[in-house]
Amino acid sequence: MGVYEEQEFTYDSEQKKIFYLAAGPKDGPLIVFVHGWPAIAKTWKSQIDTFSALGFRVVAPDMPGYGRSSARKIKEDYSLEQLNIGMAALLDHLGRDAAIWVGHDWGCGAVWSFAEHYPERVIAAAGLAVPAVTIEKGLDELIKHVNRDIYPVDKFPYGQWSYQKFYEENFDKATHFFDADPAAIIRVLYAKGKPENLTKPAITASVTADGGWFGGADQPDPRFKHIPIEALCIDEETYTDLVEAMQRTTFYGADAWYANHSRNLEYYTQDAKHQGYLHMPTLFIGARYDTVCEVYHSSLAEAQRKFCTNLTEAHIECGHWLPQEKPQEVNAVIARWILQEVETQWPGFWTRGWTNVKSKVV
């Protein structure tokens, strides 16, 4: 891992703060990496190292509710509208008009929403695991795309998204469960994907019926903490830092991202620019072994093929945590996409152009 700059700034009349990691030349083309649930900026370290070494200016914020950014216990703080205000403030703070944005998990929802509402500030947008025009429109939109062969409606009315319904209806109970033992829950959440799970209902599908995760348990099984590090998508240092971050903020802010589905739908319906169409270059990278954000045997990725008019799709054989489980493959896809679809943003292009002169060995 390289040496990163650690920066922070305030916005919204200095009521809120965003902390971020940065690396690479300050005048390089800007890429912003946006994490999801539950994560911190450091979980992007492979991407920060790779793209800063290529000459990009790379920024990865602790998103609101996480790490060293503001984590107020106000659910509305974590609506997409408020998150977008924070990302616009980040660009202003950096002195940039626009950036290439890359999100994972809920970070995809944030990136897609920012592109839908602030298209002039998005040079290009990429989402890892979660397609565009899905989570930004709320929980009901996700449920529309459930594969009912795997999740019959009488047994799994909310499909694999049952856990999100539980958060809506039992927010305090859900949050208390995670806060009871962050070290255990993060260990099991970051386990690598397994292809044999694809034909089975995801463990998230029964959360509402069971009254909570893992059969309605009051706290995560302490044995989860003994899962070997080799089975995880992150190393021990990142795991330790993430656990400490979640202990510091609690899971309130992280879980509150799920408590704004109705607000987010209204925001999308009333305020999305260009009727929700994204005309900038977009990239979606799917995870073949992801049992929750499953796009291969459902219609979850169909809407983006209509609304993203310059879409590139790629697929990687791994579980949900693509940037951590398969960093080389993810970085290669992103780099090739930028070269092919956003070539003017490749470091050096805008001043020197491409060269077709072959070097000579003397």
C-alpha positions in Angstrom: 0.0 0.0 0.0 1.3 3.4 -0.9 1.5 6.5 1.2 -1.8 8.4 1.0 -2.7 12.0 1.8 -5.3 12.3 4.5 -7.6 15.3 4.0 -10.9 16.5 5.3 -13.2 19.4 4.7 -16.6 20.7 6.0 -19.7 21.7 4.1 -23.4 22.5 4.6 -22.5 25.6 6.7 -19.8 23.5 8.4 -22.3 21.1 9.9 -20.9 18.1 8.0 -17.4 16.8 7.3 -16.0 14.4 4.7 -12.7 12.7 5.2 -10.8 11.3 2.2 -7.7 9.6 1.1 -5.9 11.0 -1.9 -2.9 10.0 -4.1 -1.3 10.7 -7.4 -0.4 14.0 -9.1 -2.7 16.8 -8.1 -3.1 17.9 -11.7 -3.9 14.4 -13.0 -7.3 13.4 -14.3 -9.5 12.8 -11.3 -11.1 9.5 -10.3 -13.3 9.3 -7.2 -13.9 5.9 -5.7 -17.1 5.6 -3.7 -17.5 2.6 -1.2 -20.7 0.9 -0.1 -22.0 -0.9 3.0 -20.1 -1.5 5.2 -16.7 -0.1 4.1 -14.3 2.8 4.4 -12.0 4.6 1.9 -9.1 2.2 2.6 -11.0 -0.7 1.1 -10.1 0.9 -2.3 -6.4 0.7 -1.6 -5.6 -1.5 -4.6 -7.4 0.9 -6.9 -5.8 3.9 -5.2 -2.3 2.4 -5.7 -2.9 1.3 -9.3 -4.5 4.4 -10.7 -2.4 6.9 -8.8 0.7 5.1 -10.2 -0.7 5.6 -13.7 -0.9 9.3 -13.2 -4.5 9.8 -12.1 -5.4 12.0 -9.1 -7.3 9.4 -7.0 -9.7 10.3 -4.2 -11.6 7.9 -2.0 -13.8 9.4 0.7 -15.1 7.8 3.8 -18.7 8.3 2.8 -21.2 9.9 5.3 -21.9 7.6 8.2 -18.5 5.9 8.0 -15.0 6.3 9.2 -13.8 9.8 9.9 -16.6 11.5 8.0 -19.7 12.9 9.7 -21.9 10.2 11.2 -24.9 12.0 12.6 -27.8 10.0 13.8 -30.2 11.7 11.4 -31.6 9.3 8.8 -32.2 12.0 6.2 -28.5 12.7 6.1 -28.1 9.5 4.2 -30.7 10.1 1.4 -29.2 10.2 -2.1 -30.1 13.9 -2.3 -28.0 14.7 0.7 -25.2 12.4 -0.4 -25.1 14.1 -3.7 -24.7 17.4 -2.0 -21.7 16.0 -0.2 -20.1 14.7 -3.5 -20.7 18.1 -5.2 -19.0 19.8 -2.2 -16.1 17.3 -2.6 -15.5 18.4 -6.2 -15.8 22.1 -5.1 -13.2 21.5 -2.4 -10.9 19.8 -4.9 -11.3 22.7 -7.3 -12.6 20.4 -10.0 -15.6 20.7 -12.3 -16.1 17.0 -12.9 -14.5 13.6 -12.4 -14.6 9.9 -13.4 -16.7 8.2 -10.7 -16.5 4.6 -9.6 -18.8 3.0 -7.0 -19.3 -0.4 -5.4 -22.4 -1.7 -3.6 -24.3 1.3 -2.2 -21.5 3.4 -3.7 -23.0 2.5 -7.0 -26.3 4.0 -5.9 -24.5 7.1 -5.0 -22.6 7.3 -8.2 -25.5 6.5 -10.5 -27.7 9.1 -8.6 -25.0 11.7 -8.9 -24.7 11.1 -12.6 -28.5 11.3 -12.9 -28.7 14.6 -11.0 -25.4 16.3 -11.7 -24.5 15.0 -15.2 -22.3 18.1 -15.9 -20.0 17.0 -13.1 -19.6 13.4 -14.3 -17.1 12.7 -17.1 -17.9 9.0 -16.9 -19.4 6.7 -14.3 -18.8 3.1 -13.3 -20.7 0.7 -11.0 -19.4 -2.5 -9.5 -22.0 -5.1 -8.6 -25.1 -2.8 -8.7 -26.5 -1.8 -12.1 -27.8 1.7 -12.8 -31.5 2.6 -12.5 -32.1 0.2 -9.7 -31.3 1.1 -6.1 -31.8 4.9 -6.8 -35.5 4.2 -7.4 -36.0 2.4 -4.0 -36.7 -1.0 -2.7 -39.8 -1.7 -4.7 -37.8 -1.3 -7.9 -35.4 -4.0 -6.8 -38.2 -6.3 -5.9 -39.6 -6.1 -9.4 -36.5 -7.9 -10.7 -36.5 -10.8 -8.3 -36.1 -14.2 -10.0 -39.2 -16.0 -8.8 -37.9 -19.4 -9.8 -35.4 -19.1 -7.0 -37.6 -16.9 -4.7 -41.3 -17.9 -5.0 -43.4 -15.0 -3.9 -45.3 -17.0 -1.3 -42.1 -17.9 0.6 -39.9 -15.0 -0.3 -42.1 -12.0 -1.0 -39.1 -9.6 -1.0 -36.7 -12.0 -2.7 -33.1 -11.5 -1.8 -33.9 -7.9 -0.7 -35.7 -9.0 2.4 -32.9 -7.6 4.6 -33.6 -4.1 3.3 -37.3 -4.5 4.2 -36.3 -5.5 7.7 -34.1 -2.4 8.0 -37.1 -0.3 7.0 -39.4 -1.9 9.5 -37.0 -2.7 12.4 -34.2 -0.2 12.0 -33.1 -0.1 15.7 -33.1 -3.9 16.0 -31.1 -4.3 12.8 -28.5 -1.7 13.9 -28.2 -3.1 17.4 -27.5 -6.5 15.9 -24.5 -5.2 14.0 -23.2 -3.0 16.8 -23.3 -6.0 19.2 -20.1 -7.4 17.5 -18.7 -5.5 14.5 -15.6 -7.7 14.5 -17.8 -10.9 13.9 -20.2 -9.5 11.3 -17.6 -7.8 9.2 -15.6 -11.1 9.2 -18.5 -13.0 7.7 -19.7 -10.3 5.4 -16.3 -10.1 3.7 -16.0 -13.8 2.9 -15.2 -14.6 -0.7 -17.9 -15.6 -3.1 -18.7 -19.3 -3.8 -20.2 -20.4 -7.2 -22.1 -23.3 -5.5 -24.3 -20.7 -3.8 -25.8 -19.4 -7.0 -28.7 -21.7 -7.2 -29.7 -21.3 -3.6 -31.7 -18.4 -2.0 -29.3 -15.9 -0.5 -29.1 -15.7 3.3 -30.6 -12.2 3.0 -33.9 -13.6 1.7 -35.3 -14.7 5.0 -34.2 -11.8 7.3 -37.7 -10.3 7.5 -39.4 -13.7 8.1 -36.8 -14.7 10.7 -37.0 -11.3 12.5 -33.3 -10.6 11.8 -30.1 -11.9 10.4 -29.0 -15.6 10.9 -32.4 -16.8 12.1 -33.2 -13.7 14.2 -30.1 -13.9 16.4 -29.6 -11.1 18.9 -25.9 -10.7 17.9 -23.5 -12.2 15.3 -22.1 -15.6 16.1 -18.8 -15.0 17.8 -17.3 -17.9 15.9 -17.4 -15.7 12.8 -14.3 -14.0 14.2 -12.3 -17.2 13.7 -12.9 -17.3 9.9 -9.4 -17.5 8.5 -8.1 -14.3 6.8 -7.4 -16.3 3.6 -11.2 -16.8 3.3 -11.8 -13.0 3.2 -11.6 -10.4 0.5 -9.6 -8.0 2.6 -6.3 -8.3 4.5 -5.9 -8.2 8.3 -4.9 -4.6 8.4 -7.9 -3.4 6.4 -10.2 -5.7 8.5 -8.9 -4.2 11.7 -9.2 -0.6 10.5 -12.8 -1.3 9.2 -13.8 -2.9 12.5 -12.4 0.1 14.5 -14.2 2.5 12.2 -17.6 0.8 12.6 -17.1 0.7 16.4 -16.4 4.4 16.4 -19.4 5.5 14.3 -21.8 2.6 15.0 -23.8 1.1 12.2 -26.5 3.8 12.5 -25.3 5.9 9.6 -24.4 2.9 7.5 -27.8 1.3 7.9 -29.6 4.6 7.4 -28.6 4.5 3.7 -31.4 1.9 3.6 -33.9 4.0 5.4 -34.5 6.5 2.6 -36.0 4.4 -0.2 -39.2 6.6 -0.5 -37.2 9.8 -0.4 -34.8 8.5 -3.0 -37.7 7.5 -5.4 -39.3 10.9 -5.1 -35.9 12.5 -5.7 -35.3 10.4 -8.8 -38.8 10.9 -10.1 -38.9 14.6 -9.7 -35.4 15.7 -10.2 -33.4 13.3 -12.4 -32.0 15.2 -15.4 -32.6 14.0 -19.0 -35.5 11.8 -17.8 -32.9 9.6 -16.1 -30.9 8.9 -19.2 -27.1 8.8 -18.8 -25.3 9.9 -21.9 -21.8 10.0 -20.6 -19.6 6.8 -20.9 -20.8 4.3 -18.3 -19.3 0.9 -17.1 -21.0 -1.9 -15.3 -18.9 -4.8 -13.8 -21.0 -7.7 -12.6 -19.9 -10.3 -10.1 -20.9 -13.8 -11.3 -21.0 -15.3 -7.8 -23.0 -12.5 -6.2 -26.2 -14.0 -4.8 -27.8 -10.7 -3.8 -27.0 -8.3 -6.7 -27.6 -11.2 -9.1 -27.7 -10.0 -12.8 -27.3 -13.3 -14.7 -30.6 -15.0 -14.0 -32.8 -11.9 -13.3 -33.7 -8.7 -15.1 -31.8 -6.5 -12.6 -29.4 -5.2 -15.3 -32.0 -4.6 -18.0 -33.0 -1.0 -17.3 -29.4 0.3 -17.6 -29.2 -1.1 -21.1 -32.0 1.4 -22.0 -31.0 4.4 -19.9 -27.2 4.3 -20.3 -26.7 5.2 -23.9 -23.0 4.6 -23.9 -22.7 1.5 -21.8 -19.9 -1.0 -21.5 -20.4 -4.2 -19.5 -17.9 -6.7 -18.1 -18.2 -9.7 -15.8 -15.8 -11.2 -13.3 -15.9 -14.6 -11.6 -16.0 -13.6 -8.0 -18.4 -12.7 -5.2 -19.9 -9.4 -4.3 -16.7 -7.7 -3.2 -15.2 -7.3 -6.7 -12.6 -4.6 -6.0 -11.2 -6.5 -3.0 -11.5 -10.1 -4.2 -10.3 -9.6 -7.8 -8.5 -6.2 -7.7 -6.2 -6.9 -10.7 -9.1 -7.9 -13.0 -11.3 -5.0 -11.8 -8.4 -2.5 -12.3 -7.7 -3.9 -15.8 -11.3 -3.5 -16.8 -11.5 0.1 -15.6 -8.2 1.0 -17.2 -9.2 -0.4 -20.6 -12.6 1.3 -20.4 -11.0 4.6 -19.8 -8.6 4.1 -22.6 -11.4 3.1 -25.0 -14.3 5.3 -23.9 -12.7 8.2 -22.0 -9.4 8.5 -23.8 -8.9 12.2 -23.3 -8.8 11.5 -19.5 -5.8 9.2 -19.8 -2.8 10.8 -18.1 -0.8 12.8 -20.6 -3.3 12.6 -23.4 -4.5 16.2 -23.1 -1.1 17.7 -23.5 0.9 15.3 -25.6 -1.5 13.2 -27.5 -0.8 9.6 -28.6 2.4 8.7 -30.3 2.9 6.2 -33.0 6.7 6.6 -33.2 8.4 3.3 -32.2 11.2 3.6 -29.7 14.6 2.5 -30.8 17.2 0.6 -28.8 20.7 1.9 -29.4 
